[in-house]
Amino acid sequence: MRINYDLPELRAFLTVARLRNFGRAAAALNLSPSAVSRRISELEQALNVQLLERTTRSVVLTAAGRALVAEVAPLLEKMDQGLNAIVDEARGKGGWLDVGCVTTVAFSIAPGVADRFRRAYPDMHLRFHDDTGKRVTESVMAGGVAFAVNTLLQPPSELLAEHLLDDPYVLVLPRDHPSAGLDAFPWADLSDLPRGGVPLVALKQSSANRKEMDAALEQAGLDAPWSDEVEHLSTMLGFLRAGGVAAVMPRLALLACADWGLSHVRLCDPAIHRRIGLIRRKDLVLSEPARRLWDLFAEELRTHAAP
């Protein structure tokens, strides 16, 4: 059976039970003593039980009143704590903010953006879900993250997408390689690198970057030039840092590798790039800190757009 009571009535009763005085309870609730008394009377009528023994000198709880305090006071306190935590998190005063990020951007851009965000919201914790473009999109669709920085191949219609830059694929070489000083390097000549003793490392065919490149090369009538494959970007970066290999990577991924002794050359004929932007569900409204993080990523990504 549902009992029709209001939360203000319950709060009035618990305040009187705690202070044992209508006047002090009224002051704490910013109400008149008569208003407090009326709310408690309405609660007693709804419950059909007397909660207080009222005298001119004191307020005494009945057995039912004591039982109600014991059962309800901890629940109401926990509810208040939960609501305050939700409000604080929405305002950036605590809690966690989950954001998706394609791995290359997480490696190169996310650390600097996170540092700027922490200065604005020092009590907020970030949780980055860095993964492949497909999995990042799935995380946004499922509501597992507030938004994501991702490649924009064919975002689902349920998502709002903001295109921020075209990130070209470049050839990464050791600085002492003869081709390191070229202005551009044709895709058709990549197969010459392994023949010259420099293996060309690529991500596996399951990678969205790899699929995008192979599709563009096929359309241009060129064979894929790869000699070795790795599954993860971190592995490719490890090979590049060790030296003696070349790789094709998005230019954005190289921002954190400036001191690794690497050079990159623009690839041409054809020029291939990936579209990078921010995505979120159209039916979800970003919280204040999430909106700020979105703007910080947008600002940072725009600074790396090709002139």
TAWO-V933677 format. One record per backbone hydrogen bond with DSSP energy under -1.0 kcal/mol. NH is the residue of the N-H (numbers start at 1). CO is the residue of the C=O. If there is no record, write none. Layout:
# TAWO-V933677
NH/CO
NH/CO
This chain:
# TAWO-V933677
5/3
10/6
11/7
12/8
13/9
14/10
15/11
16/12
17/13
18/14
19/15
20/16
25/21
26/22
27/23
28/24
29/25
31/26
36/32
37/33
38/34
39/35
40/36
41/37
42/38
43/39
44/40
45/41
46/42
47/43
48/44
49/44
53/60
55/58
60/53
62/51
66/62
67/63
68/64
69/65
70/66
71/67
72/68
73/69
76/72
77/73
78/74
79/75
80/76
81/77
82/78
83/79
84/80
85/81
86/82
87/83
88/84
89/85
90/86
91/87
92/89
93/88
97/125
99/127
100/147
101/129
102/149
103/131
106/102
107/103
108/104
109/105
110/105
113/109
114/110
115/111
116/112
117/113
118/114
119/115
120/116
121/117
124/121
125/95
127/97
129/99
131/101
136/132
137/133
138/134
139/135
140/136
141/137
142/138
143/140
144/139
146/98
148/279
149/100
150/277
152/275
159/156
160/280
162/278
164/276
165/276
167/274
169/272
170/249
171/265
172/247
173/263
175/261
177/174
180/177
182/179
185/266
187/268
189/186
190/187
192/189
193/190
196/192
197/194
198/193
201/246
202/228
204/230
207/204
211/207
212/208
213/209
214/210
215/211
216/212
217/213
218/214
219/215
220/216
221/218
222/217
227/200
228/200
230/202
236/232
237/233
238/234
239/235
240/236
241/237
242/238
243/239
246/199
247/172
249/170
251/168
253/250
254/251
255/252
257/254
260/257
263/173
265/171
268/185
274/167
276/165
277/150
278/162
279/148
280/160
282/158
284/281
291/287
292/288
293/289
294/290
295/291
296/292
297/293
298/294
299/295
300/296
301/297
302/298
303/299
304/301
305/302
